[in-house]
Amino acid sequence: MKKKLALLLACSMMMGLTACGGKTEAPATTAAPAATEAAKEETEAASEAKAEEAAGGMDALIEAAKAEGELTVYGSCEEEYLAAACQNFEKLYGIKTKYQRLSTSEVYTKISEEAGKLEELIARCRKKTGMDVAVVTAYNDGSHTASEYADDFYDQNGLGTGRKASGVLFLIYMDRPGSYGGEGYVSTTGNMIRILTDQRIEQIQDDVAYSLKTRDYAGAAAEFLKDVEYYVDRGIQRGQYNYDTETGEISIYRSIRWYEGVFAFLVSAGVAGSVCMGVKRRYSMEPTGRERANSLLAYRADAKFAFGDAGDNLIRKFVTSAPIPRPTQNHSSGGSGRSSGRSSTHRSSSGRSHGGGGRRF
């Protein structure tokens, strides 16, 4: 999806409409007071600063759009207008542009198809992971952090699968309308907390950072979905544990590897086999060599028993003690320090446990 090209085209159309507005001559007025002139200069300076900032963002947008290659414009207006608009756009930005004239209904269908691609990616990710996956964009409401908004949205909209409501939500939390800054936040629940550790969430933030910075929000969502599928396919990593940031409680994930299971089966089978063989020999009708020797002694005429007294005396007693060192753990037991298998958790307003992490862009 060539989002940069579409965004650049929209900006060009807006500037063109502004330019077409023309000028209206102002009526003649008397000289303004000095205070009014000073205020006017301040306003012009502020406008210039905003224009410079917008120009810097526009330059970055143009470069990103060029990297996407060719642009195709769909329209229902006259073919001459489409051809002229594409030629001007190509001349202005140096991006190869072509057009396709469609009916109004066909244009709407084409737009729906483009928008449906992201929905298809989300549906595929849900099917492949077996857990719920959601992508949400919202403006900062001023009363909730990105973490609070993401967790509450997940809980209040009934997202999640299974008893643990397992799933993940990616929130693009814009600062305000018209702003290009915000925070990307990943919220995890249930089994997804075990899979997406703190380190893996940091890697996801690295992967979506460029798309968020260049305002390619659909591209960021697609990158997020790809990473989720990858980490679910890899499974829960060895040494994973949940750390509750509010209580300090640690929950270690314990699993048996396939080779450990095979070894345990072989050992148990060997022990069971030896026990069975011993019982069989003990209760078989054929006597052992010792049993035959004892049976012969019972028939000897001179057989007799001699009893005597014997006692045990305690000479001395020794007590030896040695410290046994504790096994070293591969993770921190407190709130400081992180390992590759750690998943930090907290409680949302509904009381459900969530993991996650965010980063500004």
N, C-alpha and C positions, 0 to 999 in steps of 0.2 A: 504494500500500500504506500503510494508516493505522497505522503502527507505534507512534506516540505513544499513540493511543487504546488499542491492545491492551496496551501496557506499563502504562498507567494503570489499566486494568481488572484486570490481574494484581496490581498493588500493592494495589488496593482489596480484592481477594479475600483476599490474604495478611493484611491488617490485620483483615478481618472474622473470619478463622479464629482469629487471635490473641485478638480480643476475646471470641470464643465460649468460650474456654478457661476463663473464670470465675476465681474466686479461691479459694484454699485457705488457711484460717486457720492461721497458724503457732502452734506450742505456746508457752506462756509460758516465758520464760527470765529469768535473772537479769540484772542490769545489766552491759553489756559494759565492758571496760576502756577508758581514754581512747584508747589506740593503735588499738583496733578501731573506735571511733567516728570517729577521724580518717581511717582508711582507707576507711570507709564514705562519708564526705563526699567524699573524692577520687573514689571510684568514681561517686557520684551526679553530681559536677561533670562528669566525663568523659562520662557518659551524656547529660547535658543538652547538652553541646557537640556530640556526635554527632547528637542529635535536632535541634538547630538547623541543622546542616549538611544533614541529610536533608530537613528542611522546606524549606530554600532550593532544593534540587534538585527536590523535589516540586512547588513552586510553578512552577518553570520547565517541568516536565513537563506540568502542567495547562494552562498557557498554550499550549504547543506542541500539546497534544491538542485544545484548543478551535479552533485554527487549521485543523485537519484536517476539522472539521465533524462529521457524524453518525457514530455508532458502531453497528455491527450485531453482535449476539452470537449465535453458533451454539451450541446445546446440545441434549442428548438427555434432560435431566431433565424433571420435570413442568412443564407450561405455567404453572401458578400461581407456581412458584418463579422461573421465568425472568422473568415479568412483574414480580414484586415486586423482583427483583434489578435489573432495568433501571430501574424507577421510583426506587429508592433511589440508584442511580448518577447518574441525571439530576438528582435533587434535590440530591445532594451536590456535584456538580461543574458543574452548569449545562450539560451537554452532551447534546444530543438523542440518545436511545438507543432502539433497537428490537431485537427478537429474532426468531429463526427456529428453530423446534423441528425437529430432524432426528433420524434414527436414529444410532446410534453409528458405523456404517459410513459414513453420509453425512457426519458430522462429520469423520472422518478424511480422507475424500475432499476435503472443502472445504479442510482445512488443507494437504493435499498440493498442491492447486491454487494456493494463496497462495504456498507455498514455491517452487513451480515457476516462478513469474513471473521471479524473479531468474535462474534457470537459462536461461530463454528469452532474457533480455536478453544473457547472456554468450554463448550460442550465436549470436545474431544479430550481436553484435559480432565474433566470430571469423570469421563468414562474410563480413561486410562488409569487414573489414580484411585478410583473407587471412593473418592471423597468430594466434598463440596468445594467449589472454587468460585470466587466472585471478584470482579473488578469494579471499583466505585470511584467516581470523581465528585468532588464537592468543594464548596467555598468554606473557608474558616468562619464558623458562626460566632466566634469570639467568646464562647463559653465552654468549649470542649477542646482538649488537645487532640492531636491526630490519633493517639492511642485510644483515648476515650471514645472518640467518634467511631473508629473502626470496630472496636469491641462491641459497642452498643448497637451499631448497625447490624453486625453479625447476629447478635443475640435476639434483638427485637424483631428481626425479619425471619426468624426461624430457620436460619441456614445451618448446615451441618448434616452429617450422615451417621447413623448408628447410635448406640447408647451414649457415646461420648461426644456426639455432635461434631465429628471430626471434619476439618476443612481448613481453608486458608482464604484470606481476603487481602486484596491489594488496593490501598486507598491512595488516590492522588488528591491531596488536600491543598487547594490553592489558597493563597493568602487573602485575596479579595478579587472581585470582578475587574478585569483589565490588567491584572498583575500577572507577571510571568514567573514569580517565585512561589514556593510552597514546600510541602514535605511529602515524600513518598513513604508510606508506612505499610508494613506487612504484619498482619495479625493471624496467629495460628491457634487452633483449638484441637483438643482430643489427640488422636494419634499423630496428627501433623506437627504437634509440638515436639514429639520425639524425632521426627524426620528432619524438620527444618531447625537445626541448632542455631545458636547465635552466630557462629562462624559462617554457616551456609546462608543465613539471611544477609550478612554483610556482603557476601559474594553476589547475591542477587541485587543488592543495592548498587554494587559496582557495575553490574551488567546493564542496569536500567538508567544509570546516571546520565549518559550522553543523550539518550532519547528525551529524557525529562528536561535537560538543559536546553535542547534545541526545540522544545515544545512539540515533539512527536509523541504524544501521549498514547496513541494506539500502538506505536512501535514499542514503547516501554511496556505496555500491557502484554504484547506478544512475547517480548523477551522474558518477562516474568513467568508467563505460562510455560515457556520452554524450559526454564530452570526448574520449575516445580515438577514437571514430568521427569526431568533428569534425576533429581534428588529422590523422588519417590521410587524410581527404578533402582537406584542404588540401595535404598532401604535405610534402616536405622544403623548408624555407625557404631562400631565397637567402643565401649566406654561411655556411652551416652548417659546423661543424668539430667534431671530437672532440678533447678534451683529456684525456690520461692523467694523472691526479693523482699517480700513483706514479712515472712516469718523465719527465713533462713533454713527452712526444711529442705532436705535433699532426698530425691527419689531416684534411685539407681535402676537403670534398665538392665534386666538380667535375661539373657537368652542363651540357648544351646546351639552351637554350630553343628553342621552336619557331621563333621568328623568326630566331634565330641560325642554325639549321639551314637555313632557306629561303634566307637571304642567302648562306651558304657554297655551297649548291647552285647558285644563280644565277651566282656568281663562277666556280666551277669549270666550269660549262657554257659560260660565255662564253670562258674561256681555252681550253678544249678545242676549241670551235668555230673560234676564230681559228687555232689550230695546224693543224687539219684543212684549212681553206681555204688556208693558206699552202703546205702540202704539195701540195695539188691543183694550185695554180697553178704550182708549181715543176716538177712532173713532167708537166704537160700538153704536148701536141705543138705548140701554138701558141706561137711565140717572143715574147718581150717586145720592146719598142721598143729597148732597149739591146742585146739580143742581135742584133737585125737590123742595128743600126749597126755593131757589131763585126764582123759577117760581111762587110759591105761593105768595111771597111778592109783585110781580108785580100786582097782582089782588086785593090787599087790598086797601079799599077806603081811609083809613087815612094814606096811605104811603106818605112820604115826605122826602126831602133831606135837611139837614142843613149844611151850609158851614161856616167855620170860618178861622181866620188867625192863623198861627203857625210858629214859627221860631226856629232855632237851634243856640246856642251860644257856641263857643269854649272856654272852661275853661282853660285848659293847655295842653301842648303837651310833651310827653316823647319819647326819642330816646334811645334805648338800643342796644349796639353792643357787640358781643362775638366772639372771634376767633374760626374758624372751623379748626381743625387739618387735615392735608393732610393724606390720607390713606397710610400706609406703603406698599412699593412694595416688592415683593419677589425676586427681582434680582437687581444687580448693574446697575446703570445708566451710568457708565463710563467704561473705559477699564480695570480697576483693579477689581479683585474678580470674582469668577465664581459660578454659581449655577448649579444644576442638569439639568435644562432645557435650558441652554445656548448653542447656536451653533455659533461659531465664523466664520465669512465669510470674504472673500477678493475677489479681481478681478484678473482674469488671464490676460495673454497678449492679449487675444481676447476680453476682456471686460466682460466676463461672470462671474457671482458670483459663487464662490466655497466655500465649507466648508472643514474641514478635520483636520488631525493631524498625526504626525509621531513620531517614536522613533528609536534610534539606537540599533543595536544588534551586 
